Each structure stands twice: as C-alpha cells, then as structure tokens.
Amino acid sequence: MGTPLKLDEIGPWSEIKLEIIKKYAKAYTTILSRKKLRFNYIDAFAGAGLHKLKKTDEFIPGSPLNALFVKPPFNHYYFIDLDEKKTESLKKIVGNNKNVTISSGDCNVVLLEEIFPTIKYEDYKRALCLLDPYGLHLNWEVLQTAGQMKSIEIFLNFPINDMQRNVFLSNPEKITPAQKERMNKFWGNEYWYKIIYHTDGNLFEFKEKFKETEMLIVNAFKKRLKEVAGFLNVPDPIPMRNTMNATVYYLFFASQKPVAMKIVRDIFNKYRS
C-alpha cells in the first residue's frame, strides 16, 4: 500500500477564490449557452476534488466539483493534475461521466499537446481555463498560446509569495540558477529581472518600498498578458490575503471580451475589502 492521499488544506482566501470562479462560471455558461458555441471548462491543477478547511477540518468541494454543479452546464470538462493519487480521487468522485476527461501529467504538456488544439476559435469552441499552480509551476507558453488562440479565457494564480521567498532577494547574486530558471519559465524571459533590480538602486534595500516593488511586478505581468500574450481585456488582479493580511497571491483574469472583463471586475470589487 502506498502513502494515503492527503487533501489540500485551504484558508479563507482560497474559499473566496472558489466563490469568485463559481460566480463567473455561471455568468459565462449563461451567456454562451445562448450562442451556437461549444464551451468547455479546464482546470489545470485540479487536485483531488475536495479540500479541507484549515480552521474547522470541514470538507468542501474544490473547483472541479463547483464547475460540474454550474447551471447551465459546460459541454465538456478537462481536469488535470500531476499527482496521480489526486486524479484517482477525482475519478472516484466524478464517476462515469462521458463529458469529463481527467488526465494525470504535467499541465504544461497536456494543455498544449492535447487540450488546447481541440478548442479552436474557427470551430466555434470556447473554454474557461483555471490555472491555479501552487507556485511557479506554469510555463509562459501556456498563457501566450491561450491568448493567441482567442478562444480561451483564463483565471491565473500569480504566485507572488513564491517569488518573494525564493527569487526576490536583496542581493541578486544569491538567486540560485534553479530559482531563476523557474521564474524565467513563468515569465517567458528575464523581463522580471530588469523590473526588480533597477540601475537607480535596489528597492529591496528599503523595506518600506517593498509594496511599491510588488505592484511594479504585478502591473508588469498584467501588461505582458495584454501586449505579449494578446489578451485584450485584463482587469486589475485581486490580492488574495491570509488572516495576517499578507498577500499570498494575486488572482488574474484575462479575456478577449469587454463584457467578460466587466463581469469579473464587478465580482472582484465585491471581494477586494
């Protein structure tokens, strides 16, 4: 017997994220169900299907199950996770549903080689894709491909906490090659390095300027989603904060449609406080 599956324990910020995505998913399917389109849901870091709340040990449904409960329903659901134990758990929960495809593997490969090619704009297919990595485990190529396809909208966990702990160091020479490579893959190049380490002085010499630096990197990534990946509408992301009011990550949304941005902006604004 192998090691038993350990469910992800989540805090209130993750509950808020799940609520945001659930609310937008309902608006998304409601709008697209009126059109002659086939619309899909993709969860690239799907998990086991259930989460455990840190404070109460209560079990709550994860994003895949929330998506399955959305009405009107999506035409098809794609769930991916690198951990086979989690995908096996998800398969047991979902059961025999011909509208669900569950894959074990690296989403950077599965998305680009198996799923995205089936969701072409010219074939009247669309998708809402949740990219919720635990850290810097997503390649920029996935984001750029989604943006250029014009058929895919994304929610993205921008893992600022991982960046702060492992990459944004006061002395850039202390960044390990492995950490730098992770960051380069997430951004697609070393553009982030130029933002953080200015020629006019290192902002990290002054702790009071750290928040300023955080917003520089967040705004730079928003600009990159628009100008490089090609998403026309990217609202300001919402910070997901823990019980100590520290930002764990930023939740980004990106789409080609102005109406989509308006809906998400309204949802974000309800939770910003």
C-alpha positions as MATLAB code, in Angstrom:
seq = 'MGTPLKLDEIGPWSEIKLEIIKKYAKAYTTILSRKKLRFNYIDAFAGAGLHKLKKTDEFIPGSPLNALFVKPPFNHYYFIDLDEKKTESLKKIVGNNKNVTISSGDCNVVLLEEIFPTIKYEDYKRALCLLDPYGLHLNWEVLQTAGQMKSIEIFLNFPINDMQRNVFLSNPEKITPAQKERMNKFWGNEYWYKIIYHTDGNLFEFKEKFKETEMLIVNAFKKRLKEVAGFLNVPDPIPMRNTMNATVYYLFFASQKPVAMKIVRDIFNKYRS';
ca = [
       0.000    0.000    0.000;
       1.235    3.473   -0.850;
       1.072    6.659    1.126;
      -2.584    7.709    1.674;
      -3.857   10.785   -0.117;
      -3.524   13.994    1.884;
      -6.129   16.590    0.937;
      -5.044   20.192    0.427;
      -5.848   22.353    3.446;
      -7.076   25.798    2.467;
      -7.663   29.122    4.191;
     -10.395   31.746    3.764;
      -8.576   33.365    0.821;
      -8.941   30.130   -1.155;
     -12.629   29.975   -0.295;
     -13.016   33.462   -1.758;
     -11.184   32.400   -4.915;
     -13.529   29.434   -5.316;
     -16.557   31.716   -4.894;
     -15.241   34.188   -7.485;
     -14.640   31.487  -10.080;
     -18.005   29.852   -9.387;
     -19.842   33.166   -9.851;
     -18.096   33.952  -13.105;
     -18.528   30.399  -14.420;
     -22.303   30.728  -14.033;
     -22.304   34.032  -15.921;
     -20.036   32.503  -18.578;
     -22.243   29.478  -19.267;
     -25.410   31.572  -19.160;
     -24.110   33.898  -21.877;
     -22.520   31.238  -24.084;
     -25.499   28.855  -23.867;
     -27.456   31.431  -25.915;
     -24.969   31.165  -28.770;
     -24.070   28.404  -31.219;
     -20.853   27.577  -29.405;
     -19.428   24.601  -27.543;
     -17.885   25.788  -24.297;
     -15.569   23.857  -22.028;
     -14.108   24.105  -18.539;
     -10.410   23.396  -17.960;
      -8.774   23.011  -14.557;
      -5.011   22.579  -14.962;
      -4.229   21.964  -11.265;
      -7.472   20.227  -10.389;
      -6.492   18.487   -7.170;
      -8.435   15.662   -5.545;
     -11.889   17.232   -5.865;
     -12.214   18.085   -2.184;
     -10.390   20.456    0.163;
     -10.165   20.587    3.928;
     -10.663   23.914    5.712;
      -7.702   24.686    7.971;
      -9.726   26.065   10.871;
     -12.546   23.537   11.053;
     -11.323   20.402    9.186;
     -14.580   20.665    7.231;
     -14.558   19.199    3.720;
     -15.630   21.475    0.870;
     -15.799   20.899   -2.902;
     -12.870   22.089   -4.984;
     -13.069   23.970   -8.267;
     -13.728   20.849  -10.433;
     -16.848   19.906   -8.483;
     -18.014   23.517   -8.366;
     -17.729   23.628  -12.154;
     -19.731   20.418  -12.525;
     -22.561   21.953  -10.480;
     -22.762   25.146  -12.582;
     -26.036   25.612  -14.474;
     -26.296   25.843  -17.436;
     -23.574   23.186  -17.637;
     -20.392   23.299  -19.682;
     -20.296   20.989  -22.686;
     -17.117   19.294  -21.529;
     -14.746   19.358  -18.557;
     -10.992   18.785  -18.584;
      -9.301   18.157  -15.237;
      -5.514   17.783  -14.953;
      -3.186   17.140  -12.048;
       0.414   15.977  -11.800;
      -0.389   13.830   -8.746;
      -1.957   10.519   -9.801;
      -3.429    9.980   -6.342;
      -5.372   13.203   -6.710;
      -6.661   12.341  -10.174;
      -7.681    8.879   -8.940;
      -9.616   10.522   -6.106;
     -11.254   12.875   -8.569;
     -12.233    9.994  -10.849;
     -13.971    8.234   -7.953;
     -15.895   11.371   -7.037;
     -16.883   12.284  -10.602;
     -17.833    8.738  -11.575;
     -18.603    7.622  -15.108;
     -19.304   10.932  -16.824;
     -18.681   10.967  -20.577;
     -18.418   14.752  -20.509;
     -15.385   14.687  -18.198;
     -11.770   13.983  -19.193;
      -9.302   13.539  -16.327;
      -5.574   13.496  -17.069;
      -2.555   12.763  -14.890;
       0.502   14.675  -16.013;
       2.256   17.998  -16.443;
      -0.373   20.536  -17.464;
       2.237   22.452  -19.465;
       2.370   19.452  -21.788;
      -1.233   18.223  -21.563;
      -2.727   21.653  -22.299;
      -0.521   22.446  -25.279;
      -0.488   18.995  -26.865;
      -3.891   17.505  -26.028;
      -6.490   20.055  -24.958;
      -5.850   23.489  -26.496;
      -5.662   22.068  -30.064;
      -9.273   20.852  -29.679;
     -10.610   24.308  -28.769;
     -10.153   26.305  -31.934;
     -11.919   29.611  -32.425;
     -12.874   28.774  -36.016;
     -14.572   25.569  -34.833;
     -16.931   27.632  -32.622;
     -15.365   26.255  -29.464;
     -14.525   28.216  -26.338;
     -13.092   27.475  -22.892;
     -12.747   28.911  -19.413;
      -9.385   27.777  -18.043;
      -8.330   27.867  -14.397;
      -4.548   27.984  -13.931;
      -4.060   27.675  -10.188;
      -0.493   26.457   -9.570;
       0.895   26.044   -6.068;
       3.878   28.170   -7.065;
       5.984   28.848  -10.153;
       4.880   25.646  -11.895;
       3.382   27.129  -15.052;
       5.154   27.941  -18.302;
       4.565   31.234  -20.125;
       3.952   29.326  -23.356;
       0.611   28.150  -21.946;
      -0.527   31.722  -21.288;
       0.686   33.036  -24.628;
      -0.917   30.178  -26.547;
      -4.249   30.745  -24.763;
      -4.128   34.453  -25.551;
      -3.285   33.984  -29.208;
      -5.958   31.331  -29.746;
      -8.682   33.919  -28.934;
     -10.975   31.118  -27.775;
      -9.795   30.755  -24.176;
     -10.351   32.897  -21.080;
      -8.185   32.344  -18.026;
      -8.101   32.768  -14.278;
      -4.498   32.717  -13.087;
      -2.925   32.364   -9.658;
       0.044   34.761   -9.790;
       2.248   33.266   -7.029;
       3.793   36.401   -5.557;
       4.576   34.628   -2.268;
       6.740   32.031   -4.006;
       8.526   34.827   -5.866;
       9.155   36.784   -2.680;
      10.516   33.821   -0.749;
      12.707   32.282   -3.433;
      13.511   34.829   -6.138;
      13.216   38.429   -4.951;
      16.374   38.625   -2.854;
      18.166   41.750   -1.687;
      21.314   40.521   -3.420;
      20.527   39.254   -6.942;
      23.740   37.233   -6.953;
      22.186   34.966   -4.310;
      19.370   33.825   -6.615;
      20.104   30.194   -7.468;
      20.131   29.134  -11.142;
      17.204   26.786  -10.463;
      15.035   29.559   -8.985;
      15.935   31.926  -11.796;
      15.007   29.272  -14.343;
      11.604   28.724  -12.682;
      10.929   32.451  -12.887;
      12.077   32.666  -16.497;
       9.722   29.846  -17.486;
       6.782   31.539  -15.767;
       7.522   34.910  -17.436;
       8.849   33.570  -20.727;
      12.096   35.551  -20.415;
      14.149   37.650  -17.944;
      11.956   40.744  -18.194;
      11.103   40.424  -14.480;
      14.777   40.801  -13.541;
      15.028   44.255  -15.090;
      11.948   45.397  -13.189;
      13.132   44.224   -9.789;
      16.771   45.217   -9.984;
      16.861   48.809  -11.155;
      20.029   50.594  -12.215;
      18.988   53.524   -9.992;
      19.323   51.445   -6.849;
      17.961   48.229   -5.397;
      14.478   48.799   -3.991;
      14.988   45.886   -1.614;
      17.493   47.925    0.372;
      14.446   49.688    1.837;
      11.746   47.510    3.349;
       9.242   50.363    3.260;
       9.460   50.299   -0.554;
       8.712   46.599   -0.836;
       4.999   47.139   -1.530;
       5.925   49.513   -4.325;
       8.094   46.803   -5.869;
       5.331   44.217   -5.534;
       2.964   46.370   -7.550;
       5.647   47.022  -10.161;
       5.954   43.309  -10.824;
       2.165   42.734  -10.779;
       1.494   45.596  -13.197;
       4.305   44.434  -15.454;
       2.745   40.983  -15.680;
      -0.657   42.483  -16.462;
       0.952   44.459  -19.289;
       2.639   41.300  -20.544;
      -0.654   39.394  -20.639;
      -2.095   42.135  -22.840;
       0.807   43.108  -25.076;
       2.630   39.793  -25.463;
       0.057   37.063  -24.860;
      -2.586   39.068  -26.702;
      -5.460   39.144  -24.214;
      -7.379   42.332  -24.994;
      -9.079   42.663  -21.602;
      -7.206   42.175  -18.333;
      -8.697   43.854  -15.236;
      -6.562   44.712  -12.226;
      -5.977   41.460  -10.344;
      -7.344   40.928   -6.862;
      -4.926   40.207   -3.994;
      -5.731   37.065   -2.046;
      -4.724   37.777    1.560;
      -4.256   35.478    4.528;
      -5.519   36.064    8.064;
      -2.470   38.252    8.755;
      -3.474   40.471    5.781;
      -0.384   39.407    3.838;
      -0.851   38.765    0.117;
      -0.468   35.072   -0.715;
      -1.073   35.505   -4.455;
      -2.918   37.679   -6.961;
      -5.841   36.323   -8.935;
      -5.658   37.461  -12.557;
      -8.348   37.217  -15.205;
      -7.750   37.614  -18.936;
     -10.167   37.526  -21.874;
     -10.790   38.879  -25.349;
     -14.252   40.160  -24.432;
     -15.002   43.554  -22.789;
     -18.211   42.136  -21.273;
     -16.193   39.381  -19.585;
     -13.841   41.932  -18.045;
     -16.780   43.995  -16.798;
     -18.384   40.985  -15.115;
     -15.126   39.920  -13.444;
     -14.263   43.458  -12.392;
     -17.647   43.722  -10.660;
     -17.090   40.373   -8.904;
     -13.534   41.322   -7.881;
     -14.719   44.632   -6.449;
     -17.175   42.860   -4.155;
     -14.327   40.958   -2.547;
     -11.477   43.484   -2.546;
     -12.113   44.586    1.024;
];
